[in-house]
Amino acid sequence: MLPHLEAFAAVVENGSLNRAAQTLNISQPALSRKIAQLEEHLGIMLFERKGKKLELTRLGQVCYEYALELSEMERKLLLRIAEYRSSSRSITIGASLTTLQSTLPDLIALYTRDFPETDIKAITGKTHEIVSLVKEKKVDLGLVASKIDSPELTCVPLFDDHLCLVLPSYHKWAEKPAIEISELQELPMILFSKGTWYRILMDELFHRYSVYPDVKMEIDSFEAILRLVSTCNVATLLPKSYLRQMMLDNNGLVMRTIPELEETTRTTSLLFGHESTLNYSTRQWIRKAKEHYARDGNALL
């Protein structure tokens, strides 16, 4: 019925069947048939025909007002669909500093293999800031090194992670059979800046075992820490998920585990709002992330 209402509105706005037919690019007889079919469907007369002049009946005026409303609703619907299709080709991700450097690059590479045209944007911040961004719908989803319990959000745990000791390959402990947590006392180290999740974990660990390393530098960048460890002949603690063997080899580093460091477990999670509000690309991102970590031995899915 909508096309018939559009034809009817065109007749009203043009003042005659002839001009309306020209506007709609159809023949006048075809337009007359549409008006007759609409009148038959509604069971009313839309026009009073006075010679060649058409005048709206009272019900015809009511019908015209509704036709305008329906036309406006259709315009808004088409605009919303266009906006959705546009947004479906983009994702804005809020990532905490650690996940931005350790997990997000892998997920981007994984996603763009199948969806190379998607426009991916990333915003970084502290975990509580990312949670707020997701709640306020300023990002499509969040990636944080934490489990978040909020009734407003869905939290999907991806994998567990813990800290490892990283040393220059020429360090005196590089091939030591075992390293105890107490040996970190006054050990020269580069650590994350205070306030980051992993630094909070480290400080809790040091306090629990009354171990206080000699902190030479505090840096927010994983990459900068890796480069400086070998240069400055110091140690560091980094999440295992970030430490690829090629990365260690390229920087002349070795990774060692200490039993107590396994107590520093963090869970990396995806955060998002109600699934009905997510665009196509965001839903595909979540699906691929779940599938990827489901195949991983440390996955929590």
Secondary structure by P-SEA (a helix, b strand, c coil): caaaaaaaaaaaaaccaaaaaaaacccaaaaaaaaaaaaaaaccccccccccbbbbcaaaaaaaaaaaaaaaaaaaaaaaaaaaaaaaabbbbbbccccccccaaaaaaaaaccccccbbbbbbbcaaaaaaaaaaccccccccccccccccbbbbbcbbbbbbbbbcccccccccccccccccccccccccccccaaaaaaaaaaaaaccccccccccccaaaaaaaccccccccccccccccaaaaaaacbbbbbbcccccbbbbbbccccccccccaaaaaaaaaaaaaaaacccccc
